């Protein structure tokens, strides 16, 4: 999602966080991302800055602790963060880790609709970190396999 600096600043303030330069930059990178990002991926997207990697990491942790950008994937032991939108599901939905290219993707809602449930396990399932592993459609296509 595209977000202005004023919107980012307001969102951070509403979350009880100060709108520092590094935090605003990390927030905007996460807002523009189409999939969860690791610390390294955030650094790559920020490009050259005056902030060291530890500063960026501390800001990811602050955003995580405030509930703004939870860790939504821990594939291969790497934390990946995603911004939680106001109309979002808290980013509690399944993700797919591609063993070919290493990309983590949010699975489309129509693929996971059958996972909704009622009963005593419903809240636990909705808050669980579901991580599917395999090869993404692009890697399958490159390998010559056709998706089924």
Secondary structure, DSSP 8 states (H G I E B T S, - for coil): ----HHHHHHHHHHTT----HHHHHHHHHHHH-SS-EEHHHHHHHH-S-SS-HHHHHHHHHHHHHTTSS-EEE-GGG--EE----TTS-TT-S-EEEETTT--EEE--HHHHGGG---STTHHHHHHS--EEEE--HHHHHHHT----
